[in-house]
C-alpha cells in the first residue's frame, strides 16, 4: 500500500511516471523501505506476539491481507496503464 500511494503521490507532484521514478533512483529507495518494513513486521513475532492476538474486527489479519493484495494489483495496473499509454497516468 505504501508503494502504491508513494508512486501516485510522486506522479501527481512531479508528473513522472512509475518507470522514470524507478530509473532515476527509485530502486534503492524501494529496496530500502521494503527491507525496513519487512524487518519491522517480523520483530513482534520474535517477541511472541501473534497477529491474531492483535487483530480487531476491522483491522483483522485477513482484512490486511486483502488490502495488501488490492494494493499490489493497483501498482501493477498503474505500471501497465502507464506502459500502454506511453506516459504518466496523471498529467
C-alpha atoms as an extended CHARMM CRD file, in Angstrom:
* protein
*
        91  EXT
         1         1  UNK       CA              0.0000000000        0.0000000000        0.0000000000  PROA      1               0.0000000000
         2         2  UNK       CA              2.8280000000        2.3730000000        0.8540000000  PROA      2               0.0000000000
         3         3  UNK       CA              4.4130000000        1.7940000000       -2.5570000000  PROA      3               0.0000000000
         4         4  UNK       CA              1.1970000000        2.4810000000       -4.4480000000  PROA      4               0.0000000000
         5         5  UNK       CA              0.4510000000        5.6820000000       -2.5300000000  PROA      5               0.0000000000
         6         6  UNK       CA              4.0610000000        6.8550000000       -2.9110000000  PROA      6               0.0000000000
         7         7  UNK       CA              4.1110000000        6.1780000000       -6.6540000000  PROA      7               0.0000000000
         8         8  UNK       CA              0.8550000000        8.0360000000       -7.2500000000  PROA      8               0.0000000000
         9         9  UNK       CA              1.9070000000       10.8980000000       -4.9520000000  PROA      9               0.0000000000
        10        10  UNK       CA              5.2150000000       11.4390000000       -6.7640000000  PROA      10              0.0000000000
        11        11  UNK       CA              3.4170000000       11.1960000000      -10.0890000000  PROA      11              0.0000000000
        12        12  UNK       CA              0.9520000000       13.9060000000       -9.0730000000  PROA      12              0.0000000000
        13        13  UNK       CA              3.6860000000       16.1330000000       -7.6440000000  PROA      13              0.0000000000
        14        14  UNK       CA              6.2810000000       15.7960000000      -10.4030000000  PROA      14              0.0000000000
        15        15  UNK       CA              4.4580000000       14.3690000000      -13.4250000000  PROA      15              0.0000000000
        16        16  UNK       CA              6.9580000000       11.4870000000      -13.7150000000  PROA      16              0.0000000000
        17        17  UNK       CA              5.5700000000        8.0530000000      -14.4880000000  PROA      17              0.0000000000
        18        18  UNK       CA              6.3640000000        4.9470000000      -12.4450000000  PROA      18              0.0000000000
        19        19  UNK       CA              9.1710000000        3.7380000000      -14.7150000000  PROA      19              0.0000000000
        20        20  UNK       CA             11.0010000000        7.0700000000      -14.7060000000  PROA      20              0.0000000000
        21        21  UNK       CA             10.6890000000        7.1500000000      -10.9070000000  PROA      21              0.0000000000
        22        22  UNK       CA             12.4180000000        3.7770000000      -10.7160000000  PROA      22              0.0000000000
        23        23  UNK       CA             15.1140000000        4.6790000000      -13.2610000000  PROA      23              0.0000000000
        24        24  UNK       CA             16.0520000000        7.9520000000      -11.5400000000  PROA      24              0.0000000000
        25        25  UNK       CA             16.9550000000        6.4450000000       -8.1990000000  PROA      25              0.0000000000
        26        26  UNK       CA             13.7550000000        4.8300000000       -7.0150000000  PROA      26              0.0000000000
        27        27  UNK       CA             15.0970000000        1.2790000000       -6.8410000000  PROA      27              0.0000000000
        28        28  UNK       CA             17.4100000000        1.8450000000       -3.8260000000  PROA      28              0.0000000000
        29        29  UNK       CA             14.6330000000        3.7160000000       -2.0100000000  PROA      29              0.0000000000
        30        30  UNK       CA             12.1850000000        0.9370000000       -2.8040000000  PROA      30              0.0000000000
        31        31  UNK       CA             14.5560000000       -1.7870000000       -1.6390000000  PROA      31              0.0000000000
        32        32  UNK       CA             15.4880000000        0.1400000000        1.4980000000  PROA      32              0.0000000000
        33        33  UNK       CA             11.8830000000        0.7250000000        2.5150000000  PROA      33              0.0000000000
        34        34  UNK       CA             10.9400000000       -2.8840000000        1.6820000000  PROA      34              0.0000000000
        35        35  UNK       CA             13.7360000000       -4.2130000000        3.8940000000  PROA      35              0.0000000000
        36        36  UNK       CA             12.9230000000       -1.7810000000        6.7130000000  PROA      36              0.0000000000
        37        37  UNK       CA              9.2100000000       -2.6200000000        6.6980000000  PROA      37              0.0000000000
        38        38  UNK       CA              9.9120000000       -6.3630000000        6.4530000000  PROA      38              0.0000000000
        39        39  UNK       CA             12.2130000000       -6.2760000000        9.4750000000  PROA      39              0.0000000000
        40        40  UNK       CA              9.7320000000       -4.1180000000       11.4020000000  PROA      40              0.0000000000
        41        41  UNK       CA              6.9240000000       -6.5780000000       10.7200000000  PROA      41              0.0000000000
        42        42  UNK       CA              8.9870000000       -9.5700000000       11.9100000000  PROA      42              0.0000000000
        43        43  UNK       CA             10.1150000000       -8.0460000000       15.2360000000  PROA      43              0.0000000000
        44        44  UNK       CA              6.7630000000       -8.6380000000       17.0470000000  PROA      44              0.0000000000
        45        45  UNK       CA              6.9020000000      -12.3080000000       16.0280000000  PROA      45              0.0000000000
        46        46  UNK       CA             10.2460000000      -12.6830000000       17.8210000000  PROA      46              0.0000000000
        47        47  UNK       CA              8.6720000000      -11.0990000000       20.9070000000  PROA      47              0.0000000000
        48        48  UNK       CA              5.9680000000      -13.7910000000       20.9170000000  PROA      48              0.0000000000
        49        49  UNK       CA              3.1020000000      -11.6020000000       19.7150000000  PROA      49              0.0000000000
        50        50  UNK       CA              0.8490000000      -13.2780000000       17.1680000000  PROA      50              0.0000000000
        51        51  UNK       CA             -1.0760000000      -11.3530000000       14.5640000000  PROA      51              0.0000000000
        52        52  UNK       CA             -4.3190000000      -12.9650000000       15.7080000000  PROA      52              0.0000000000
        53        53  UNK       CA             -3.8560000000      -11.6680000000       19.2630000000  PROA      53              0.0000000000
        54        54  UNK       CA             -3.5780000000       -8.0720000000       17.9960000000  PROA      54              0.0000000000
        55        55  UNK       CA             -6.3930000000       -8.3760000000       15.4420000000  PROA      55              0.0000000000
        56        56  UNK       CA             -9.5810000000       -6.4500000000       15.9050000000  PROA      56              0.0000000000
        57        57  UNK       CA            -12.7840000000       -6.7680000000       13.9780000000  PROA      57              0.0000000000
        58        58  UNK       CA            -11.9970000000       -4.1420000000       11.3250000000  PROA      58              0.0000000000
        59        59  UNK       CA             -8.1920000000       -4.4920000000       11.3840000000  PROA      59              0.0000000000
        60        60  UNK       CA             -8.1040000000       -8.2810000000       11.1730000000  PROA      60              0.0000000000
        61        61  UNK       CA             -5.1910000000      -10.0900000000        9.6030000000  PROA      61              0.0000000000
        62        62  UNK       CA             -7.4860000000      -11.2740000000        6.8040000000  PROA      62              0.0000000000
        63        63  UNK       CA             -8.5540000000       -7.7100000000        6.0070000000  PROA      63              0.0000000000
        64        64  UNK       CA             -4.9340000000       -6.5580000000        5.9730000000  PROA      64              0.0000000000
        65        65  UNK       CA             -4.0220000000       -9.4150000000        3.6080000000  PROA      65              0.0000000000
        66        66  UNK       CA             -6.8670000000       -8.4500000000        1.2760000000  PROA      66              0.0000000000
        67        67  UNK       CA             -5.8940000000       -4.7470000000        1.3530000000  PROA      67              0.0000000000
        68        68  UNK       CA             -2.2950000000       -5.6480000000        0.5600000000  PROA      68              0.0000000000
        69        69  UNK       CA             -3.3300000000       -7.7650000000       -2.3970000000  PROA      69              0.0000000000
        70        70  UNK       CA             -5.5040000000       -4.9830000000       -3.7840000000  PROA      70              0.0000000000
        71        71  UNK       CA             -2.6030000000       -2.5460000000       -3.3820000000  PROA      71              0.0000000000
        72        72  UNK       CA             -0.3090000000       -4.8960000000       -5.3110000000  PROA      72              0.0000000000
        73        73  UNK       CA             -2.8950000000       -5.2060000000       -8.0740000000  PROA      73              0.0000000000
        74        74  UNK       CA             -3.2380000000       -1.4140000000       -8.1360000000  PROA      74              0.0000000000
        75        75  UNK       CA              0.5160000000       -0.9350000000       -8.5220000000  PROA      75              0.0000000000
        76        76  UNK       CA              0.6580000000       -3.4640000000      -11.3620000000  PROA      76              0.0000000000
        77        77  UNK       CA             -2.3610000000       -1.8420000000      -13.0170000000  PROA      77              0.0000000000
        78        78  UNK       CA             -0.7160000000        1.5960000000      -12.6900000000  PROA      78              0.0000000000
        79        79  UNK       CA              2.5080000000        0.3450000000      -14.2720000000  PROA      79              0.0000000000
        80        80  UNK       CA              0.6770000000       -1.4640000000      -17.0820000000  PROA      80              0.0000000000
        81        81  UNK       CA             -1.5510000000        1.5260000000      -17.8380000000  PROA      81              0.0000000000
        82        82  UNK       CA              1.4300000000        3.8790000000      -17.9710000000  PROA      82              0.0000000000
        83        83  UNK       CA              3.3070000000        1.4640000000      -20.2220000000  PROA      83              0.0000000000
        84        84  UNK       CA              0.4050000000        1.1390000000      -22.6390000000  PROA      84              0.0000000000
        85        85  UNK       CA             -0.3200000000        4.8660000000      -22.5470000000  PROA      85              0.0000000000
        86        86  UNK       CA              3.3340000000        5.7660000000      -23.0290000000  PROA      86              0.0000000000
        87        87  UNK       CA              3.4930000000        8.2840000000      -20.1850000000  PROA      87              0.0000000000
        88        88  UNK       CA              2.2220000000        9.1710000000      -16.7430000000  PROA      88              0.0000000000
        89        89  UNK       CA             -1.3580000000        8.2750000000      -15.8820000000  PROA      89              0.0000000000
        90        90  UNK       CA             -1.9380000000       11.6190000000      -14.1950000000  PROA      90              0.0000000000
        91        91  UNK       CA             -0.5810000000       14.5000000000      -16.2030000000  PROA      91              0.0000000000
